[in-house]
């Protein structure tokens, strides 16, 4: 019986475990990343779109960081796969409320309020899902589990992009049309996650095993490598999120697309295709060469193709599509390798909830930085000179990737395939 319990702890199904990302990424992409800019444009007008979108997404990031403040400690107090699983299930369930509201409401203020609640629920699910990786049952295969999370993340985002591309002239009412599908997806994922919780068992003590020593406080175990990884990833993601947050406006104003909704959705789908091509193989590659080289190379590649997208994309649609393909693949590398490397740097499984909360808060700090950058630069520079706002966004993107590289180079560990220290 004890041997059977240990086997169940060591061999969970990574495809089933990562499934929540499919639902959260779909909802986030279709209703927030791509749908919200179109709604803001319709309600706020062309002259104020950057400020409105930047402030709304920044508010979503701040709300998410507040939610994460207590979720890490709560996750650690309910440590074990079964105990930790309660929070992501709660996050998925909480998302049903704003989705139901979006299905009925079209008034701009209520749509924004429901969107903020949806962002917070998604952050709770994603942040409380990750600490399970740092527990003993997944430690030896963190790169593979992280690869599945990245794969599902971009598969869900791809489905959301296709939904967005199928619509025309998105508005608050259009978001309401697609909310029931999101509700069904969330409900199905809830059932699957509950099934995983029931079948995987918990990380419980086997009879006769000594109790684990009390871990130190989080502030005492955040070593230099871990802090540098968190800062580097925050800057890298800030640069990456500038592209996705303002992609609809880039497509409309820089590429000059006749149907910006359809073109934005298709470009995003191309990026997702690139991500899906690389997400799972990158898990194997990280096990072979380590995560730091992958993180560094991916960040450099995104910084390069962003310039090419702005310069050559308006004249050559194929170049714009190729840039988005590379962008998607490198984004998958940043997400998967970042999670995998973080798991290896977690100093003790019993602080994993708090570490992962800081990690996820860094994601929303990146969104906050990207959003405020757009709010500060896009509209004022465009008013000074047509198109100058997008050059300003590009300059900020390059700066963030350069700062991320500085901190990444300060990491002494390489994320080598030796696994947990």
N, C-alpha and C positions, 0 to 999 in steps of 0.2 A: 504493500500500500504506500509506504513512504517512497519507494523507488518510482512508483507510478506518479506520485505527486511531483517529485523533482523533475521527471521527464516532461510533465505538463508545463512546469514553470520554464523549462529551457527551450521548448519547442512550440511557441505560439505561432499562429499563422500571420505572417507579415501583411499579406494582402487583405485579410479581414481586419487586422488591427488598424491599418491606415485608412480604412474606409471613411471615417468622418471628414477627412479633407475633401473628399469628392463633393459632399453636400455643401460644406462651408465655402469652398472655392467657387462652386457654381453660383450660389446666391450672391457672393461678394462680387463676382465678375459681372453677371447679368444685371443686377439691380443697383450696384454701387459703382464699381470701376467704370463701366461703360454706360449704364443707364442714367446715373445721376448727373453727369456733365450735360447730357441732352436736356434733362429736366431743368437744370439750373439755367442753361442758355435760354430756354423758352420763358422762364419766369423772370430772370434778372436782366436779360438783354445782353447784346454783344459787348457793350462798353463796360459792363461790370461782371462779366462771367468769371474772369480769373479770380477776382476778390471773393465772390460768393462761393465758388467751388473750393478755393483754398481754405477759407474760413470754416466751411462745413466739414471738409475732410480733416482739418486740423482739430475741430471740436470732437469728431469721432475718435481721433487718436488720443486726445486727452481723456475722454470718457473711458476708453479701453484701458489706458494706463491706470486710471483709478480703480477699475474693476480688477485689474491684475494685482493691485497692491496687497489685497488679502487672500487672493486665490492660491498663491504659492504656499503660504503657511498652512492654509486649510488642506491643501493637497498632501503636504508632508505629515500633517496630523492624522490623515486617513491613509497612510502609506500602505502599499500592497496593491496588486493589480485590481482586485475587486474594490478596495476602498478608493483608490485614485480614479477609478472609472466612473464614480458617481458624478464628478464635476463635469467632464465632457458631455455626459448624458444630460445633465442639467442645462448646459449651454445650448445644446441642440433643442431641448424642449423650450427654453426661453425664446429662441429664435422664431418659434411658431406664432408668438403673439404679434410682433411687428409685421410678420408676413401676412397674417390675417388682416391686420389693419390696412396694409398697402393694397390688399385685394378689394377694399371697400372705399378707401379715401382717395380723393384726387386733389385736395386742397394743399397748396405748396407748404405751408408751415407744418401741417400734420405729416406730410410725406417726409419732410426733413427730420422731424422728431422720431418717426418710426425707423428711418434709416439709421439714426444714431443708436437707437436701441438694438437694431439688428447688428451693427458693427460691434457693439459691446458684447452681445451674446456670442458672436462668432469668435471674438478674442478670448472669451472664457473657455469655449470649447477647445480651441487650438492650443492655448497655453496649458490647460490642465491635462490635455492628452499627451503632451510631450514628456512630462516627468516619468511616465511609465517606461520610456526607453532607457532611462538611467538605472532602473532597478535591475536586479541580477539576471532575470530571465532573458533580457535582450542585450546585455552588455557586449557579448562576444560577436554579435551580428548587427551592431549599430548602423554600419554603412548600408547594409541591405534594407533594414527597416526604414532608414531615412530616405533611401531611394524610392521605396514604395510610397512614402508620404509625398515626396516631390512628384511622383508619377500621378497619383490621385489628385494632387493639387492642380496640376496642369490639365488633367483630363476634365475635371470639374470646370476649370476656367474655360477650356475649349468649348464645352457644351454651352456655357453661359455666353461665350462670344458668338456662337452660331445662332442662339436665340436672339441676341441683339442684332446680328446682321440680317435676320429674317424680318425684322420690323422696320418701319419707316416713320420718320418724324416722331421720335420717342417723346413721351410726356409722362406726367404723373399717372394719367389714365392707362397708358401702355404698360407701365410697371405693374399696375393692378391686374392687368390681363395675365401676366406671367407669374404672379405670386402664388396662385393655387398649385401650379406645377412644382414650385419650390417647396411648398408645404408638404406635398406628397413625397418629394425627395427627402426632406428632413425626417418625415415619419418613418419611411423605409429604413433610412440610416439609423434612426433610433432603435428600431427593432433588431437590426444586424449588430449594433454595438452592444445592446443588452444581451444578445445571444453570445457574443464574444466574452462578455463579462461572466456569463454563467458557465461557459465551457472552459475558460482558461484557468480558473481558480485564482487564488491569491498568492502572494509571496508571504507565506506564513512560515513560522518556525516549525521544523520537524521535531517530534518528541525527542527530548534528550539533548537538543542543541543548545548551546549557551546563548543567552540574550546578547544582542548587539550593544556595544558601548554607545553611550549618548554622544551624538556628533557635536562638533563645535558650532558656535554661532556662524552664520553665513559670512559676516564681515571678516572673520578670522581665516576663512579658507578660499577667498577670492584671490587667487594667485595672479601673478603678472600675465601669464599666458592667457588665462581666462578673461581678464579685464581687457587685454589688447584685442582678443577675438571679438568680444562684445562691441567694442568701440569701432573696430574695423568693419564689422558686419553692419553696424548702424549707418556708417557713411556709405558703404557700398549699396545698401538697400535704398538709401535716400536718393542716390543717383539713379538707380534702377526705377524707383517709383515715380520720379519726375516724368519718365516716359509714359508709364501707364496712366497716371493721374490726368495728364493733359494730352493723351493720345488723340482724343476726339477733336480737340482744337487744333492740334498739329495736322491732322488729316484734313480738316476743313480749311485752315488758313494757309498752311505751308504747302501741302500737296495739292490743294485746290480741288478736292474731290467734289464731283457733282452731287453725289449721294453720300455724305459723310458718315451716316449711320452704317450703311452697308459696307463702305470701304473700311471704316474703323473695325467693324466686326470681322471682316475678312483678314485684315492685317493682324489682328489679335489672334485669329485662328491659325494663321501661318506661324506666329510665334509659339503658339501652343503645340503645333505639330513638331517644331524644332525641339521643344522641351520634352515631349513624349518620346521622341527618337533617342534622346540622350539620358533621360532620367534614370532608367534602370541600369544601363551599361555603366553610368558614372558611379554607381554603388560598387561595382566590381573594380573600377579604376581606382577609386579612393582606397579600397583595401590593398591595392598593389603599390601605389605611389605616395599615398598620404593625401590629406585634404588641403593643406596649405598651398601646394602648387596649383591645384585645381581652382581654389578660390582666387588666387592671384591672376592666373591666366584668364579666368572668366571675367573678372572685373576689367582687365585691360582690354579684352575683346569688346565688351559693351561700350566702353569709353570710345573706342575706335569707330564702331559702326554707328554710334549716335551722330558723329560728325558727318559720316558718309550719308546718312539718312537725310540730314538737313541740306547738305550741299547738292547731292545727286538725285535724291528721291523725287523732287518736284518734276524733273525732266525725264526720269527713267523709272516708271512704276516697278519694273523687275528688280531694280536695285533696292527700292524701298522694301519690297517683299523679301529679298535676300537678307537685308539688314534685320528685319523682324525675325527671320528664321534663326539667325545667329543669336539675336537678343534672347529669344525663347530658350534655346539650348543652354546659353550661359546663365540665364536666370535659374533654370533647373539645377545647374551645377552649384550656384550660390546657395540655394535653399537646401538641397540634399547634403552637400558637403559641410555646410555650416552646422546643420543639426548633428550630423555624424561626429564632427570634430568636437562639438560642445559636449556630447555624451561622454566622450573619452576624457574630457577635462573636468567633468563633475567630480569633486573631491570625495563625496560620500553620497550613496543613494538616498540617505535620509534628508539631505538638503536639496534633492533634485527639484522638488516643487518650487522652492524659492529661486533656485538658479534659472529654471525654465521660465518662471514668471519674469525675472529680469531680462532674460533672452527675448521673450515675446514683447515685453515692454519696449525693448530696443527696436523691434519691428515697428511698433506704433510711434516711437520717437522718430524713426526714419520717415514714416508717413507724415508726421507733424512737420518735420524739417522740409520735406518735399513740398507739402501743401503751402506752408508759409512762404517758401521761396517763390512758388508760383503766384501767390497772392500779392507779394511785394514787387515782383518784377514784371509779370506778364502784361497787365493792363497799362501801368504807367509808361513802360518802355514802348509799347505799341502805340500809345497816344503821341509819344515824342517822335517816333518814326515807324512807319508800317513794317511789321515783321521783326522789329528790334527786340520785342519781348521774348521771342523764341530763341534768338541768339543769346539773350541773357539766361534763359533756362539751360541752354547748352553749356554755357560757361560755368554755371553753378554745378551742373552734372559732372563736368570734368574736374572741378575743384573737389567735389565730394569723393570721387574715385581716387584722386591723388592723396587725399587725407586718409582714406581707408587703406591704401597701399603702405603708407608710412607706418601705421599701427600693425598691419599684417606682417611687415618685415621685422617688427620687434618681438614676434613670437618665436621662442626658442624651439619648442616642440614642432614637429612637422606633421603630426597626425599620422604617424607611421602605422603600418598594418599590425603592429604588435598588439594593439587593442588596449584594453583597460590596464592602467598602471597598477 
